[in-house]
């Protein structure tokens, strides 16, 4: 039997303090990074309660000297800014794209993971290639297609090309590959059709990656700016990010008012991210996508 040599008390104390300072340094770095990340959002929220004159002060103040909610009251009472209509426009685009993206990604990802067919590798390679092509390159042909279909200035023009997401297909395929084939074969032996297997067995197993994909799709569509600005030219059909730019240009020099509008516009996306961020980490971990 080999005797184990215990470290001396002095060496044990050195190891203990070394671990303590390493952990302390890690916490300090994380705290600094978190502070730098949250500082713009904190300044935005605090500035929304400042007067316009205070937002223009140099050097700027951090805490509002005379907090006021007049900026929010002006926004809600502005007849030229029907905020509920623009919320409805953004919600329609975001929710519809989330539903279509989840369905197409789950179906196509499952097909690529568990079925063999001619041209499978070629088609999957094409989807991977689409992930590498910047969306700006396809905007001109996409606009021409929408113009031919008469969908310019229509919210439907924003959802047609978002119904199939290459990244979503790749993500769901990675997870579906971990599903045991024995489970699917047992369902086929019991007489279940392929649609029944997909809806009753596969979909319930895709909870985490579908939740992750849905959250990411919602945030991307809610924050979309360039493509909606090109497609939607009439004011009444525009989405919130475009309205924020318009509101900023029409209220130049009124920083508190613009900050209040910014808070109201990004509030839903912040709520979604804060309450569901754990699904993003869990979905990427379970699907095997490494950062």
C-alpha positions as CSV (number, residue, x, y, z in Angstrom):
1,X,0.0,0.0,0.0
2,X,1.4,3.4,-1.0
3,X,1.3,6.0,1.7
4,X,-0.1,9.4,0.7
5,X,1.8,12.5,1.7
6,X,-0.3,15.3,3.1
7,X,0.7,18.9,2.4
8,X,2.2,20.8,5.3
9,X,0.0,23.3,7.1
10,X,2.0,26.2,5.4
11,X,1.5,24.7,2.0
12,X,-2.2,24.1,2.6
13,X,-2.6,27.8,3.7
14,X,-0.8,28.9,0.5
15,X,-3.2,26.8,-1.6
16,X,-6.2,28.1,0.3
17,X,-5.2,31.8,-0.2
18,X,-4.3,31.2,-3.8
19,X,-7.8,29.8,-4.5
20,X,-9.3,32.7,-2.6
21,X,-7.5,35.4,-4.5
22,X,-8.2,33.6,-7.8
23,X,-11.9,33.5,-7.1
24,X,-11.8,37.2,-5.9
25,X,-10.1,38.2,-9.1
26,X,-12.7,36.4,-11.1
27,X,-15.5,38.1,-9.3
28,X,-13.9,41.5,-9.8
29,X,-13.5,40.9,-13.5
30,X,-17.1,39.7,-13.8
31,X,-18.4,42.7,-11.8
32,X,-16.5,45.1,-14.0
33,X,-17.8,43.5,-17.1
34,X,-21.4,43.5,-15.8
35,X,-21.1,47.2,-14.8
36,X,-19.8,48.2,-18.2
37,X,-22.7,46.2,-19.8
38,X,-25.4,47.6,-17.7
39,X,-24.2,51.2,-17.5
40,X,-25.8,52.4,-20.8
41,X,-29.1,50.8,-19.9
42,X,-29.0,52.4,-16.4
43,X,-28.2,55.8,-17.9
44,X,-31.0,55.4,-20.4
45,X,-33.6,54.7,-17.7
46,X,-32.3,57.4,-15.4
47,X,-32.2,59.9,-18.3
48,X,-35.9,59.2,-19.1
49,X,-36.8,60.8,-15.7
50,X,-34.7,63.9,-16.4
51,X,-35.8,67.2,-17.9
52,X,-34.6,68.0,-21.4
53,X,-32.3,70.7,-20.1
54,X,-30.6,68.3,-17.6
55,X,-29.9,65.8,-20.4
56,X,-28.0,68.4,-22.3
57,X,-25.8,69.4,-19.3
58,X,-22.0,69.0,-19.5
59,X,-20.7,67.2,-17.6
60,X,-23.8,65.0,-17.5
61,X,-25.5,64.1,-14.2
62,X,-26.0,60.5,-13.2
63,X,-29.0,60.7,-10.9
64,X,-31.9,63.0,-11.9
65,X,-31.8,66.2,-9.9
66,X,-35.6,66.6,-10.2
67,X,-37.1,63.3,-11.2
68,X,-40.2,63.7,-13.4
69,X,-42.6,61.5,-15.4
70,X,-43.6,64.2,-17.8
71,X,-41.6,62.6,-20.6
72,X,-43.8,59.5,-20.4
73,X,-47.0,61.5,-20.1
74,X,-46.1,63.4,-23.2
75,X,-45.5,60.2,-25.1
76,X,-48.8,58.6,-24.1
77,X,-50.7,61.8,-24.9
78,X,-49.0,62.5,-28.2
79,X,-51.6,62.2,-31.0
80,X,-48.9,61.8,-33.6
81,X,-47.5,58.7,-31.8
82,X,-50.2,56.0,-31.6
83,X,-47.9,53.8,-29.5
84,X,-50.3,50.9,-29.2
85,X,-50.6,50.6,-33.0
86,X,-46.8,50.4,-33.4
87,X,-46.7,47.8,-30.5
88,X,-49.3,45.8,-32.4
89,X,-47.3,46.0,-35.6
90,X,-44.1,44.8,-33.9
91,X,-45.9,42.1,-31.9
92,X,-47.6,40.7,-35.1
93,X,-44.3,40.4,-37.0
94,X,-42.3,39.0,-34.0
95,X,-45.0,36.4,-32.9
96,X,-45.8,35.3,-36.4
97,X,-42.1,34.8,-37.2
98,X,-41.5,32.9,-34.0
99,X,-44.4,30.5,-34.8
100,X,-43.3,29.8,-38.4
101,X,-39.6,29.6,-37.5
102,X,-40.2,27.1,-34.7
103,X,-42.4,24.9,-36.9
104,X,-40.1,24.9,-40.0
105,X,-36.9,24.5,-38.0
106,X,-38.3,21.6,-36.0
107,X,-39.7,19.8,-39.0
108,X,-36.7,20.3,-41.4
109,X,-34.1,19.8,-38.6
110,X,-35.8,16.5,-37.7
111,X,-35.8,15.4,-41.3
112,X,-32.1,16.1,-41.7
113,X,-31.2,14.3,-38.4
114,X,-33.3,11.1,-38.8
115,X,-34.1,10.5,-42.4
116,X,-31.9,9.5,-45.4
117,X,-32.8,10.8,-48.8
118,X,-31.1,11.7,-52.1
119,X,-29.4,15.1,-52.0
120,X,-29.5,15.3,-48.2
121,X,-25.8,16.4,-47.8
122,X,-26.2,18.9,-50.7
123,X,-29.3,20.5,-49.2
124,X,-27.8,20.7,-45.7
125,X,-24.7,22.2,-47.1
126,X,-26.9,24.8,-48.8
127,X,-28.6,25.7,-45.5
128,X,-25.1,26.1,-43.9
129,X,-24.1,28.3,-46.8
130,X,-27.2,30.5,-46.2
131,X,-26.0,31.1,-42.6
132,X,-22.7,32.6,-44.0
133,X,-24.3,35.0,-46.5
134,X,-25.0,38.4,-45.1
135,X,-28.7,39.4,-45.3
136,X,-27.8,42.7,-46.9
137,X,-26.8,40.8,-50.1
138,X,-30.3,39.3,-50.5
139,X,-32.2,42.5,-49.8
140,X,-32.4,43.8,-53.4
141,X,-33.8,40.5,-54.9
142,X,-36.1,40.1,-51.9
143,X,-37.4,43.6,-52.4
144,X,-38.1,42.9,-56.1
145,X,-40.0,39.8,-55.2
146,X,-42.1,41.6,-52.6
147,X,-42.8,44.4,-55.2
148,X,-44.0,41.8,-57.7
149,X,-46.3,40.3,-55.1
150,X,-47.6,43.7,-54.1
151,X,-46.4,43.3,-50.4
152,X,-44.5,46.6,-50.1
153,X,-45.9,48.5,-47.1
154,X,-47.5,45.3,-45.8
155,X,-46.5,43.6,-42.6
156,X,-46.8,40.3,-44.5
157,X,-43.8,41.3,-46.4
158,X,-41.7,41.1,-43.3
159,X,-42.7,37.5,-42.4
160,X,-42.4,35.7,-45.8
161,X,-38.6,35.5,-45.9
162,X,-38.4,34.8,-42.2
163,X,-40.5,31.6,-42.2
164,X,-37.4,29.4,-42.7
165,X,-34.3,30.1,-40.6
166,X,-31.1,28.3,-41.5
167,X,-29.6,28.7,-38.0
168,X,-32.8,27.3,-36.4
169,X,-32.7,24.3,-38.7
170,X,-29.0,23.6,-37.9
171,X,-29.7,24.1,-34.1
172,X,-32.7,21.7,-34.0
173,X,-30.8,19.1,-36.2
174,X,-28.0,19.1,-33.7
175,X,-30.4,18.2,-30.9
176,X,-32.5,15.7,-32.9
177,X,-29.3,13.7,-33.6
178,X,-29.2,12.9,-29.9
179,X,-32.6,11.3,-29.9
180,X,-32.4,7.5,-29.7
181,X,-33.5,5.8,-32.9
182,X,-34.9,2.9,-30.8
183,X,-37.6,5.2,-29.4
184,X,-38.7,6.2,-32.9
185,X,-38.6,2.6,-34.2
186,X,-40.7,1.4,-31.3
187,X,-43.3,4.0,-32.1
188,X,-43.3,2.8,-35.8
189,X,-43.7,-0.8,-34.7
190,X,-46.7,0.3,-32.6
191,X,-48.3,1.7,-35.7
192,X,-47.7,5.4,-35.3
193,X,-47.4,7.5,-38.4
194,X,-44.5,9.7,-39.1
195,X,-46.6,12.8,-38.2
196,X,-47.7,11.2,-35.0
197,X,-44.1,10.4,-34.1
198,X,-43.0,14.0,-34.9
199,X,-45.9,15.7,-33.0
200,X,-46.2,13.3,-30.0
201,X,-42.6,12.1,-29.5
202,X,-40.1,14.5,-31.1
203,X,-41.7,17.8,-30.3
204,X,-42.0,17.1,-26.6
205,X,-38.3,16.3,-26.5
206,X,-37.4,19.7,-28.2
207,X,-38.6,21.9,-25.3
208,X,-35.3,23.5,-24.4
209,X,-33.9,24.2,-28.0
210,X,-37.3,25.3,-29.2
211,X,-37.6,27.7,-26.3
212,X,-34.2,29.0,-27.0
213,X,-34.8,29.4,-30.7
214,X,-38.1,31.2,-30.0
215,X,-36.5,33.7,-27.6
216,X,-33.8,34.5,-30.1
217,X,-36.2,34.8,-33.0
218,X,-38.5,37.1,-31.0
219,X,-35.6,39.4,-30.0
220,X,-34.2,39.5,-33.6
221,X,-37.6,40.3,-35.1
222,X,-38.5,42.9,-32.4
223,X,-35.2,44.7,-32.9
224,X,-35.1,44.5,-36.7
225,X,-34.5,47.8,-38.3
226,X,-33.0,47.9,-41.8
227,X,-35.3,45.5,-43.6
228,X,-38.5,46.8,-42.1
229,X,-37.4,50.4,-42.9
230,X,-37.0,49.3,-46.6
231,X,-40.2,47.4,-46.9
232,X,-42.5,49.6,-44.7
233,X,-42.6,53.2,-46.1
234,X,-46.0,54.3,-44.7
235,X,-45.8,55.5,-41.1
236,X,-48.9,53.7,-39.8
237,X,-47.5,50.2,-40.7
238,X,-44.0,50.7,-39.3
239,X,-42.5,48.8,-36.4
240,X,-41.1,50.3,-33.2
241,X,-37.4,50.5,-34.0
242,X,-38.2,52.6,-37.1
243,X,-40.6,54.7,-35.1
244,X,-37.8,55.4,-32.6
245,X,-35.6,56.9,-35.3
246,X,-38.5,59.0,-36.6
247,X,-39.3,60.1,-33.1
248,X,-35.7,61.1,-32.4
249,X,-35.5,63.1,-35.7
250,X,-38.7,65.0,-34.9
251,X,-37.7,65.7,-31.2
252,X,-34.1,66.8,-31.7
253,X,-32.5,68.2,-28.5
254,X,-35.2,66.6,-26.2
255,X,-33.0,63.9,-24.8
256,X,-35.3,63.0,-21.9
257,X,-38.3,62.5,-24.2
258,X,-36.3,60.3,-26.6
259,X,-34.9,58.2,-23.7
260,X,-38.4,57.6,-22.4
261,X,-39.5,56.5,-25.8
262,X,-36.5,54.2,-26.0
263,X,-37.4,52.6,-22.6
264,X,-40.9,51.9,-23.7
265,X,-39.8,50.4,-26.9
266,X,-37.2,48.0,-25.6
267,X,-39.0,47.2,-22.4
268,X,-40.7,44.0,-23.8
269,X,-37.4,42.6,-25.1
270,X,-35.7,43.3,-21.8
271,X,-38.4,41.5,-19.9
272,X,-38.2,38.5,-22.3
273,X,-34.5,38.3,-22.0
274,X,-34.3,38.6,-18.2
275,X,-37.0,36.0,-17.5
276,X,-35.9,33.5,-20.2
277,X,-32.2,33.9,-20.5
278,X,-31.6,30.5,-18.8
279,X,-33.3,28.8,-21.7
280,X,-30.7,30.2,-24.1
281,X,-27.8,28.7,-22.2
282,X,-29.7,25.4,-21.6
283,X,-30.7,25.2,-25.3
284,X,-27.2,25.7,-26.6
285,X,-25.8,23.2,-24.1
286,X,-28.3,20.5,-24.8
287,X,-28.1,20.9,-28.6
288,X,-24.3,20.5,-28.6
289,X,-23.5,23.9,-30.0
290,X,-20.4,25.1,-28.4
291,X,-19.4,28.8,-28.2
